[in-house]
Each structure stands twice: as C-alpha cells, then as structure tokens.
Amino acid sequence: MAIKITDECINCGACEPECPNNAIYEGGVEWAFSDGTTVRGEITLMDGTVIDAEQRMAPLAVDVYYITPNKCTECQGFHEEPQCAAVCPVDCCVPDEMYKETVDELLAKKEKLHI
C-alpha cells in the first residue's frame, strides 16, 4: 500500500529528497508523473483515468507535505523500508489503508515509473 503523510506533519521537508519516485510534494504544489521519473506520454492513474504524464495535477494537501499514491511504491526495489518514514522526525509517514497493493504490484509500478 502507499504511504501517506498525516496532519501531524511539521513541514520539515526531510522526506521529500528521500523519495526515489519523487512522489512527495510540499503542500499546495501541483504534481505530475513526469516529475523525477522517465514516464512520458499517456499514463493511467490508479482510478483508471488516462492523462498525459506532463499534466500538472491538483495538490492532494495544502497545509502539509503529501505523497501521491499514484507514484508511491513504498520504496520497493530501492530500499528495505519506506525512506520517508525512516527519516520523519514525528512519525507522520504511515501506511495508507486506502491503497492496498502487493509487493509485486508495487514493483510493477516502480518499473513503469523508471523505464
């Protein structure tokens, strides 16, 4: 499952540079699949919507950092554990129960992001 950042976030920013998929954004900042990945052209979101990878998407949070589940792989294929959670000083990077994925699904997502 993807990782989410809770409202306890203190906006320290420690998590953002640790994400190998560039799935973490500062609150209020738009995101795109192409940010920090090799994805170009059309891509299908987790909800089935097809978009251009360069298309800027609305921020998922305004006041705190956020993780887009469409790009989060829990660091599978890169690290032993999610790096955002490992560096978070207030333990606000936690599993997102809304996005349950197997390790195989997370690895497949990683392969799509880093061709």
ABEGO torsion letter per residue (X at the ends): XBBBBBAABAGAGAAAAABAAGABBBBGBBBBAABGBABBEBBBBAAGBBBBAABBBBBABAABBBBBAAABAGGBGABABBAAAAABAAGABBBBAABBBBAAAAAAAAAAABX
